[in-house]
């Protein structure tokens, strides 16, 4: 791995340090007291932007040595009290009075088209701040929310460089189509992938009726990302660097001894009353052979998968004076894949600038760019892992002549594809570019009345170049060509796509406080959005060798394709916020959206919401009680929409290059591809939320509880079947069904100081019940949509155990195909053609036996600090969730594949081992309608608890760094995905829960160390 990026950033940091000036050291002292004039011990006193500081003693006094200028900001912090920030000034003494505060009640939370003080927030909004992910080696910002926010389920299913994004679900899954939350970066629609995690200041998650401000696309929740800005004061330069090693969290365990594999295969045939596949002569020859080319025992996973490095570097400069503040950052990450020759390089640049032109006018620019270049096996990670499943230990990586090898042993995989060819030959490189930015103008027309206009853009481009080579595989004994990979010839494929999203919105906001106690804010917004996508692709064959990989070098079968599509959205939005003494809170939202995605008759939709709050502790009758420091009740109701159905679902589409016979000739033409429903309209979500916020023990303990119900109606989904006589393959999208999510969230956090140790701990817990309340006809399959059950429920035979005797077999219901014997699985007979059990196991006996949606999601954290040392632990987990894992490896010898080690001798049923965990060992083909059919025996509990992150750091004393001109220096070690606790077998439980295949790129554990330097 090259260190060019690291060297450049260190160079820039050193150069920038030359220009940082420091004043003369001086002593500042004072006393900190509460609003009753009582001294406050344990108050942390520090200069903003610097490390080190002081702590008040038992009498509330402090002494601080500093060389900061008088324009710097001094900060006083104590748990349970509102943080105080003051200009440092030049006086030798500074006394401070601190007011009690419920933790977080005065912090500002980003909401739709603005911010709110948490104390006056009536909605259910989750918040994650930058310090929760500082130093974590995450390459995709979607990973940042893991376990951090109640009601948010983050599922990272891959550790592949450049493809390690996580899915995010807010309060369950409310639709049968696209369940992704709407993401906005600094107010502009974008993706979490496009943001460098180190540039994030905070992430807010809107979960209840507050999402109505985003109307037609908000039914799945809204994620608001705010990136870091500059602050008034001296210029600060920060440099961060880290390096770590990655390793797969879990890999399938398979036999790596060739003789063991051959004997297992013969045992399966013996159980099927068939002759041995591998003769004793072959087995003995192999057992006694010494030549590693002829008699290998290859651990193919160890050969292809191994530890890999990851390094990240970031330099940022921020600051400003009274009128202009800025933050500029440059980041670089170089991540090797645990699969050989895989890699991703990520380049990030962000610039945020705000300028107050005069007392009335403010302008700003917030821009971010990201450039990615990734490399993987020429036929993709999924195909590589499929081939790894099929590659047996007697295949040799190379023959003795240096060519790619196969085997001389008889094999059930007759079309062996050497995985090393996939990783070491050919090409599969993807470059992606992201730009997300906006420019804004704020103008105060008269006191209290402000005008805003914002223009934004999100641009994404993807360019993939793939070359699939033609490679011979040699028999290691005869040194002749045994098979040829891609025998039809080498092929080059290039594809390119760009999407440009633009938005322009303007607003008028009026804020006025009447009679001191009545605060009123009115906002009106007009918004116009548009997105256009264009794609182009081409392929060619006929290459003279595998070294010339450009399309121009191909000579045969050129193909090309391309298309353009887009959508538009126009919106009128209004919002009213009212509070009386910050005690009674009211928010009302109305949004009127028109979209190009549906027909004119249903194009416009109105999305209202109402949110109310009552801060009970502000009431006079609560002033003498000592239990609650804060108690607030919240309630909200609102409607939101979902239009994620493609661009032209209501328009008949046609396809060219259809062929028709007329007489004796064939003519080309066009044909309608499907039928459509011209009356489709918005998918509507109706959200109801009841919440409570409370603070106890002088605000050290804070608790939040929310009960919610989300009814989704008119879900846009493709019809399951069409009559064959219609003659069209594409099914219409229609408003087909309804889904309900009901549940609750609970979170608690405790902050305190014991002696010289500051610590905090907390957890969040969410319970969600998902149910399809209406569907015109059940959509049946291994994962089914059935009224009264969760979305994508597992629908299959229910296994009752393993047959032990022939008598038990004879007396029980069985499938009518295949042979059933002792050692096979036994299924429940629940129905028949007439609706009653009939002694036959068939399609009528399928039932719902599990679900891929967790009922419980949870997270927890712990932080501590002592004399410069700090520690942080985060965990996440899910419970009451299932996943079906079958296919290759899990089902023995399927498609010529191998077998998991758990099938080895002693683990399967035999007459001598009747209590075995697994049924008798059989080939897949011999029991595909019995043991290896879709049934609950292979359904596993996918619950897990994962220690997502452990970090320990140390900040060097400022006295050690002063002469070097360094404000602060922190070193740390971090463990990502450190430990996992689960009963799930075979592979990582954090996976696509409806995907039965084990051919997936594994998640990774990362152990890293880093340094943060402040100048």
N, C-alpha and C positions, 0 to 999 in steps of 0.2 A: 504494500500500500504506500503510495507516495505521500510525502509530508509537505508538499509545496504550499498547500493552503495554510497549514499551521505556521510555517516559516514567514509567509507574507503577513499574516495577522500579527504575529509577534513583532515583526519589523515595524508595522504601522503603530502598534501600541507604544513601542520604545520612542519612535519619532514624536508621537503626540505628547509623550511625557515631558519632552524637552521644553514644551511651551506652557507647562502648568506652573504657575507661580504661587508662592505661599507667603503669608504674612508672618509677623513675629508672634511667638508664643506668649500667651497671657493666661491669667487665672480668673475664672468666673465662679462666683459662689452665690448661694441664696437659700431660701427656705420654701418648701412646698407644703401647702395646707389645703384642707377641704373647705367647703362652703360654710362650715361651722367654726372655722379658724383653728381646727385641730390639725396638728402636724401629721403628715403622711409619710411613713417609712416605706422603703422598697420601691420608690418611683424611679424608673429608668430615665436618665437624662442623656441625650445624645445630639450630635450635630447631624442634620439631614445630609445623606449622601456619604457619610463617613462611618467607619467602624470605631469601636471603643466607646467610652463615655463614662458615666458615673451613676451611682445609685444613692438615693437619700438614706440617711441613717435613722435611728429611732426617734430623733427629734425633728425629722423632716429636712435636715440640712444636707447640702451637697457642695462639692468642690470639683470643678472641671478645668483641666488644663487643655487649651486649644490654641491653634494658630489660624483659625478660620476668620475670614473677613466679617465685618459688621453686618454685611448684607445677607450672610448665611442664615439658615433657619435652625433654631434649637427646638427640640421636641421632647415633651414630657409624657411618659406613658405609665399607666398603672391599671392592672386588670380591675374592672368594675367602675372605672372612671373614664370620662371623655378625654381623648388625647388632646393635648394643648400644643400648638405650634406658634412660635413667636420669632420675630426678627432678633438675631443675636445682639445686635447693637454693639456699643463700645463701652458701656458702663461696666464696672467690676462686679456689680451685684444685680441679681434678677430674682425677684420673689414671684411665686406663682400660686394661684388658687385653682383647684381642679373640682369639677362638678361630677356627681355620680352619673353613671350612664349604663344602660343595658347594653351589653356587648353587641356591636353591630347596628344598634338602632340609629346612629347618626351616620353610618357609612352610606355612601351613594351607590345605588344599584342601577345598572344600565337596563332600561326597558325599551319598548318600542318607541322610536322617534323621540328619545329623550332619556332623562335619568330621574330617579326618585330616591328620596331619603328612606331608608328601610323602615324607619318609624312610621311613616305615612303610607306605606305600601299596603294595599288591600288585596293584592293578588298573590298567588303561589309562584314564587320565583326562586329557583336555585342559583347559588353563586359559588364559583370557584375562582380563587385568586392565584396570582402568579407564583407565590411562595409555595403553593401545594405541589408544584411540578418542577421547581428550581433544581437544576442539576440532574434531572432524570434523563437518560439517554433515549428519549422518544423521538422518532423521526416523523411521525404523523400526529398532528394535533388532536385527531379523533381519539387517540389513546389517553389523552389528558384527563378525561372525565371519569375514568374507571374508579368506581367506588366513592366518588367525591360528592355526588348530588343525589338526594333521595328521589326515587321515581325514575331514575335514568339507568338503563341497562346498556352497558358497553360490552360488546363481544368482539374481541380481536381474534380472528380465525387464522392468521398467517403471520409468520415472521420474515417473509420474503422481502428483500430490499426492493423498495419502489412499489410494493404491493402489500404493505402491512397495515393498511387502514382498518379501522374498527367500525362495525355497524353500531348505531346509537338508536335506542328505542325509548321514547318518553311515555311512561305510564302504560306499558304494554303495546300490543299491536291492535290497531283499531280498524284495519282495512285488509282486504285480500290482495291488494296491489302493492304500490310503492308505499312503504311505511317510514321513509326517511324524513327526519325533521328538517324544517327550513333553516338554513344557516345564513347569517349575515355577518360580514366582516366590516367593522366600522360603518355599519348602516347599509352596505351594498351586498346583494346576494352573491354568495361565493361558496367555496368548499373549505372544510377544515384542513384538507390536504395542502391547500395553497399557502398556509400560514406557518411560519417558523414558530414552534412552540416557545422558543426563547423570547419572541417578540410579543407574547400575549400578556396583557395586563390583567384581564379578567374574562371569564365566560359566564354569561347569565343564561339560564334555561327557563323559558316561559312555559308553564305546564297547564294552567287553567284558562279561564275565560279571558285573561289578559292577552292571549294569542290573537284575539279577534282584531287587533290593530293591524294584523297582517292577513286577515280575511281569507281569501280563497285558497291559500297554500299552507295554512297554519294548523290544520286539524291534527297533524302528527307532532305538534310541538314546535317551538322556535328556539334556536340557539344563537345568541348574540355574542360575538367576539369583539372585545375592545383591545386594540393594540396599544403599546406603550407610547406615552407622550413625554415631552420635555416639561420641566418645571422651572420656575423662576429661581435664580441663584447662579452659582459658579458653574462653569462647564465641567462635566464629569466624563471621564473615559473609562469604560469597563471592558475588560478582556477576560474571556472564559475559554478554557480548553479542557477536553477530557478524552480519555482513551479507554476502551474496554474490549473484553472478549465475550463472544456469543457462543452459546451451545444450545442444542435442541432441548426443550423442556421434557419431551418424551418421544420415543421412537418405538415402533412395533418390534417385538422380540421374535426373531425367526431362527430356525436351525441354520448354523453356518458350517456344520460338518456334513459333507456330501453323503457319506455312508448313512448317517442318521436320517437324512432326508429320504434316501432310497428305501430304507427299511420302513419308514412311516408310510410311504406310498404303497409298498408291497402289503403292509398290514391292512390298509384300506381295501385293497383288492381282495385280500383273504376274507375280510368281513363281508364282502359282496359275493363270496364263493367264486372268485375269478382267479386265474393263474397269476403268478408273480410277474411284474413288469421288468424288474431288474433281476437278472440271474445271479446265482451264488458266485459264478465265475467272475462276473463284472464287479460285484461287490467286493470279493476277495482281492481282485487285481487292484481295485481302487484303494482298499484298505492298506495294502502292502506297497503301493506305489510311492516313489520318492520324488519324481520329477514334478516341480511345482507348476510347470506349464500343462502337464498331462493330468495331474491328480491334485488340482487345487481344492482348498476349502475356503472359498472366497466369502468374506463378509462384505457384501456389496454396499451396505449402508455405511460401513466404516470407511469404505473406499471413496464413496461419493459425498458423504456428509461428514463435516468435521468442524472444529472450532474456527471462528472467524473474527476478525478485528472490526472495530467501529471507532472512528474518531470524529469529534465535533469541535469546531472553533467558532467563536463569535466575538466581534468587536463592536462596541456601540459608543456613541458620543451624544450627550444630551445636555440640555441646560437652556439658558435664555435670560433675557432681562425683562423689564417691565412690559414691553410690548410684544416681543417675539419669543416663543419657546419652540424648541425642536428636539427631535430624537431621530438619529440616523444609525442604522445597524447593518452590518455585513456578516453573514454566516456561511459556513461551509461544513458539510458532513460527508464523510467517505465511509460507506458501509459495505464490507464484503459479505457475501451470503454464506451460510453454513453449507450450502451446496456448492461444490467446486466451480470456480470461474463465474459465479454470480456476484453482482456488484451494483451499487447505486451511489451516484454522486449527486448531492443536493446543494444548490447555491441559492442563497437568499439575500435580498436587499430590500430594506424598508426605510422610508423617509416620511416622517410626520412633522408638519410645520404649521403653527398657528400664529397669526399676527393680528394685533389690535391696531388698526390703522388710526382710529381716533376714538373718542368716547362713545360713538354710535356704531361704528363699522368694524367688524371682525371678519377676516378671511382665513382659510386654511386649506391644506392639502395633505391627504393621507394616502400613501401609495405603498404597495408591496409587490415585489416580483420574486418568482421562484423558478429556477431552471433545474430540471432533473434529467439525469441520463442513467438508464439502468440496463443491465445485461443479464440474460438467463439462458437456459438450454434452448437449442434451436426450435424445439417443438413444444416449449412451455413447461411450467412446473408440474401441472397436472399429469401430462403425458409421461414426464420423466419419472414421477413417483409411481405411476401405473406400471411402467416397465421395471422399476426396482422391485415391485411386488412379484413380478413374473420372472425375475432373474435368480437362478438357483445356484447353490454353492459350488456345483461342479463346472460352472462356466468360468473360463479363465479370462482375465482382463485383456491380456496380450498373448499371442502365440510366440514361440521361440524366435521367429523371424522378424519380430518387432511389429507385426501387423495386429490389428484388433482381433481378439480371439473369441471363440465360442466353446464348443465341447465336442468330444468324440463319443460321449455317452448318449445313449438313447434318451430322448427327452419328450415330454408331452407338450412343451412349448416349441413348436416346429418353426416358428418365425421369430427366433431370438433377435432382439435389438439391444446391442451392447450399450448400457447407460453411459459409458465413457465417451462414446461417439456423440451422444446427445449433449454432454457438457463441454467437450473439448473441440468439437468440429462444428462447422457452420456458424451461423450468426442469428441472434435474436436481440436486437438493441432497440430501445424505445427512448425517445427524448420527449419531454413534456415541458411546456412553458406556461406559467400562470402570471397574470397581472390582475391585481384587484386594487382599485383606488377610487377616490372621490375628491372633488373640490367643492368647497362650500363658502357661502357668504351669509353672515348674520348682520342684520341692520335693525337698530332700535328706532322705530318711527317716532314714537312718543314714549314717555315713561310707562313701562308695563306692556307695550305693544311691540313685538319683534317679528321681523320677516326673515325667513330663511329660504335659500334656494341651494340645492345640492345636485350636482351632476356626477354620476358614477359609472364605472365600467368594470366588467369582469371578462377577461379574455383568456381562453384556454386553447392550447394547440398541442396535438399529439402526432408524433411521426415515428412509425415503426418500420424497421428494415429486418427482414427475416430471410435467411438462406438455409435451405434444407439440403445437405450434401448427399451424394450417392457414395456409399462406403461398403467395401467388401469385408465380410467376417470369415475368419479362417478356422478350419478344423486343426486343433493343435497337434493332432497325431499325424495327419497326412500332409499338413501344411498346404492344403488346397482350399479354394473358396467354398464355404459351406452354404452361406446365405449372403444376400446383398440387401443392405438397408436402403430403402427408397430406390428399389430396383427400377422403377419407372423413369428415373432420372432426377438430377438435381433441380431445385426450383427456387426461384427468388420471388419474394412477395414484399411489396412496399405498400403502406397505407398511411394516409394523412387525413387529419380532421382538425377543424378549427371551429370554435364557438365564441361569438361575441355577444355579450349581454350588456345592454345599456339601460340606464335609468335616469330620469330627471324628476325630482319632486320639489315642491315648494310648499311653505307653510306660513301661516299667520298664528302667532301665539300671544294671548293676552293674559297677563297675570296681575291680580289686584288683591290687596288685603283690605277688607272693609271693617271698620270699627274695631281694629286691632286683632280680632279673633276669627274673622271669616276670611279664609284664603281661597281664592277662585282662580282657576286656570282654564282657559278655553283655547282649543287648537283646531284649526282647519287645514287639511292637507290635500293637495292634488298630486297624483303620481302617475307617471307613464313609464312602462317597462317594455323591453323588446329583446328577443333573443334570436339569433340566426346562426345556423350550423351548416357547414359545407364539408363534405368528405370526398376523398378520391383514392382509388386503389388500383394497383396493377400487379400482374404476375407474369412470369415467363419461364420456360424450360429450355433444354437443349444447351447446357453448359459443357465446355470442353474439359473442365476440371473443377475442383472444389476451391481453387484459389481465386478465381475470377467470380466475384459474387454480385456485381452490379447488374441491374436489369439490362443495360445495354450489351452485356456480354452473352445474354441468352439468345437462342436462335429459333426456338420452336414454341408454339402454342401461346402466343401473347394474348392476354386478357386484360380488360380494363373496366372499371365501374366507378360511378360517382353519383352523388345526390346532394340536394339542398333542402333544408326545411327550417321552420321557425315558428315562433308564437309571439303574441303580444298581450299586454294586460294594462287596463286603464282603471284607475281607482280614485274615489272621492272618500275622504276620511274625516271624521270629526271625533273630538274627545273633550270631555269635561272632567275636571278634577276639583273637588271641593273638600275642605276640611274646616272644622270648627275647633279651635284651640288644639289642633293636632289630636283631637279626641274622637270626633266622629268623622269618618272618611267615606267619600263617595267618588267613584270613577264610572263614567259612562262612555262607551265607545260605539261608534257606528261606522261601518265601512261598506261601500258600494263598489263591487268589482265587476268588470266586464272582461271576458277572456275570449281569445280566438280558438280555444281548444274545443268548445262545444258550439252547437248550432245556435242560430240567432234567437230561436224561441226560448232557450234556456241560458243564454250567454251572460246575463246579468244576475248577480246575487247580492243580497243584503246580509251583512254579518254584524249583529249587535251584541253587546255584552254590558253587564252591570256588575260592579264590584263594590262592596261596602265593608267598612271596618269599624271596630269600636275598641278604643284603648281604655279598658276598664280602670286601669290604675291611674288614669287622669281624673276619675270621678272623686268628688269630695268624700264620699263614704268609704273610699279605699285609702285615705291618707294616713289613718292610724294603724292599719294592719301591717304586720311584719313578715308576711309569708312571701308575697309577690313583689318583686322590684319592677316587673313589667308583665302585663297581661292584656293581650289583644285578641279579639275574635274577628274572624274574616269570613266572608261569604261571597261567592261569585257565580254567575250564570252567563253563558254566552254561546254563540254559534260561530263556527269557522268552517272552512271548506277544504276540499282536496280535488285538484284537477290533473293529477299526474297520470295521464292516460295516453300519452303520445299526442302528436299534433293534429292528426286528421281522422280521428276515430269516428266522426259523424259524416265523413265524405266517402263516397264510393271510390275505390282506387283501382287502377288498371295496371297490367304488367305487359310489357312488350316481349317479343321473341316467343310468342305462343305459336304453335304449328297446327295447321288445319289441312286435312286432305280434301281436295276437290278433284273428283275424277281420278286420274292417275298421277296427279301432281300434288306436292306439298307446298303450301303457301304459309308465310309468316304473317302474324297479325298481333292484335292485343286482345286481352281477356280481362273481365272483371274478376278480381281475386277473392272477393267476399261480399257479404251483405252487411249493411250498417243500420244502426238505430239512429235516425235523424232527430229523435226527441231527447237524447241524453242531456242531463243537466248536472249541476254541481253535486258532488258527494258532500253531505252535510254532517258535521260533528256538533253535538250539543253537549257542552261541558258544564257540570255542576260541581262546586267545590265548597267545603266548609272547613275552616282552619282555625288554629289556635297557636299563638306565640306566647311564651312565658319565660320570665327570668327569676331566678332564686339566689339565695345566699350571697347577697350583695352583688348580684349580676354575674357571679362566677359560673353558675349553671344556667344554661339556656336550652329550652325545649320547644320544638315545633311539631305540631300534629296536623295532618290534613286528611280528610275523607273526600273521595272524589267518585264521580260517575261520568263516563264518556259514552254517549250513545251515538253511534255512527249509522247514518241512514242513507239509502240510495247508493250503496257502494258500487263504484265503477269497476266492472270486472268482465272478462271475456267469457261469453257463453261456452259451456263445457262441450256441447256436441251440436252438430247440425245434421239433418237428414241427408243421406248420400245423394238423393235424387236432385238436390239443389246444384250439385256439380261445382261448388266453390270451396276452397280449402280454408279460407280465413273466416273466423267466427266473429260476430259483432261484439263490441263493447257496450254494455248496458248497465243501467242502475238496477243491480240484481238483488242485493242482500243488505242485512243490517247486523251490526256487531256491537256488543256492549262490554266495556271494561269498568269494573267496579273495584275499589280498593281503598287502601289507606297508606299513609307515609308517617313515619315517626323518626325524628332525629334529635339528638341531644349532644351538647358539648360542654365540657368543664374546663375552666382555666384557673390556674392558681400559681402561687409562688410559695415555696417552702424553703426558708433559709435563703440560700443563693441559687436555688434551682427554680427556674420557670418551667412550667409544663402545661400541656393541654391534651385532652383526650376527648374522643367523641365517636359516635356511630350513627348510622342511618339504616332504616329497615323499611322495606316497601312490600306490601301484599297486593297482588292484582289477580282478579278472577276474570278470565276472558271467556266470552260466550257468543256464538252466532245465534242471534235471536230470530232471524228470518233468512231463508234461502229458498227459492222456488223449487229447486230440485237438488238433492244432495250431490256433491261432486266427490265421487268415490275413487279411491286409490290407496296406496300404502299410506299416504298423507291425505286426509279427506277433510272436506268442509261439510259439516252436518249440523243442522239446527239443534241447539241445546248443548253443543260441545265447543271446545276451543278451536280456533282457526288452525288448520293443518294438523288435526289430531291423527295419531297413529291408529289405523284401522286395519286389523288383521286378526288371524286366529289367536286365541288365548291358550298358551301352553300350560298344561296342568302338571307337567313333570316328565319323567322318563319311564316307558314301559319296562317292567322288571321280568315278566314271565309271558309265555305264549298264551296262557289262559287269560291273562289280563288283556292281551292284544285281541284275542278272539271275542271278548265280551264288550269291547269298546268301539266307539265310532272311529272310522278311519277314512282317509281319502280313497277314492275308487281307483286311482292310478298309482303305480309303484308298489313296491313290496314293503310291508311294515312288519318289523320283528322286534323282539326284546332289545332294548337299548336305543330305540327310536323315541321320538317325542310324542306325547299324548296331548290331544287338543280337546277343548270344550265344545260339545255339540249343543248349540243353543236354538237352532232353527232348521227349517227345510223349505221346500217349495210351498208347503201349506202353512208355514209360520210356526211349526212345532218341530222339536227335535226328531230326526228321522234316521239316526244311526249312521249317517254319512257326513263326513267333513268336506264341505264345499264352500262356495262363495257366500251361501246363506249364513254361514257360521262366523263370518267376520264381525268384529265388534271393536269399539273404541277401547284401547288398552293403555293409552298414554298420550302425552302431549309434549311438543317441543318448545313450549313457552313456560318460563319459570314463574311459579306462583310467588316466590320470594326472591328479592334481590337485596343485597346489603353491602355496606362498606363501613370501615372504621379507620381511625387514625390515632397516633400518639406522637407528640413532639416534646422535647425537653432541651433545656439549655443550661449550662453551668460553666462559668469562668472561661468563656470562649469556645467550649465544646458544645455541639448540638447534635441531636439525633431525631430522626423521623421514621415512622413506620406507617404504611398504608396497606390496607387489605380490601379485597372485594370478594363477593361470592354470590351464588345463586342456589336455589333449592326447589324441590318438588318439580323437577323437569326431567324429561327423558330424551334419549337419542338412540336411534337404531343404527347399528354398525354391522354391515354384512359385506357381501362382495368378496373380492380377492383378499387372501390371507385369512380373513375371518371364516370364510367358507373354504374348506380344504380343496386345493388343487383346481380352483375355478379358473378357466381360461389359461390353463398351463401355469398358473401362478404357484407360489410357494404356500407356506402354512405357518401359522403362529406357533411359537414354542409351547403354548398352553395345550396344544393337541398331542404333545409327546406322551410316550408310554407312561401309564399310571394316572393320567388325567381324564381318560375317556372310559366310558362304560364298557365293561366286559362281564361275563358271568362271574368272574372272580373278583370284580371290582364294581359291585352294583351301586355303591354310594357315590360314584364319580360325579363330578360337577358337569361334565359334558356328555352328550350322547355318544353312541359308538362311532368310531372313525370310518367315514365313507367319503368317496369322491363326491364332489358337488353334483355331477351329472347323475349319480346313482340315487340321489335323494333330494333333487331340486323341488319335487312336489310334496315332500314330507318334511324332513328335518330342516332343510334350508329354504323352505317356503317363507313367505312373509308371516312371521308369528312372534309372539311376545317373548319367547325364550331369548331372542337376540336383542331385545330392548333393554337398554341399560339405564340406570340412574345416573344422570349427567350432572348432578349437584356437585359443587366444589367450593372450597374456600382457598383463595390464593393470596399469599403475601406478595402484593403487587410491587412494593418498593420498600427497601430499607436503605437509609442514608445516615452516615455518621461524618461529621465535619469538625474542623477546628479553625477558628479565626485567630490569627497571630496578633499579639498585642501591638497597638499602634506605636508604642515607644520603640519597638524593634524596627519599624518600617519607616520612621519619620525621616531619617537621613537619606533614604533612597527615594524620597518624594512619592511614597505610596500611601494612599489613604487607608487601604484595607487589603488583606490577602487571606483567603480562605481555601483550605484544602479539604477534600472529602473523598470518601469511597461510597459506592452505590451498588445495590443489588436489585436488579429488575426481574420480576417473576421469580423471586427467590425460592419460594416453597409452595407446593400445591398439595392440598389434602382432598382426596376424592376416591370413590370406589369404582370410578369409570376405568375400564380395562382397555389396554391396547394402544391408545393414542391420547393426546391432550384433550381434556373435557371442554376447553374453551374452543369451540369448533362450530362449523355450520350444522346445526342440530337436526336439520331435515335431510342432510346428505349422508347416505349410508356408506359412502366410499372411504377407505383409509388412504387413498392416493391424494394426500394434501400436504402442502408445505407446512412443516411444524412451526409452532411458536418457539421463541428463543428466550433463554435466560441470559442476562447481560451482567457481568461484573465489571465495574468501571471505576476509574479514579479521575479526579479533576482538580483544577485550580481556578479560582475566581480572583482577579486582581482589579482593584479600583485605584485610579489615578486622579 
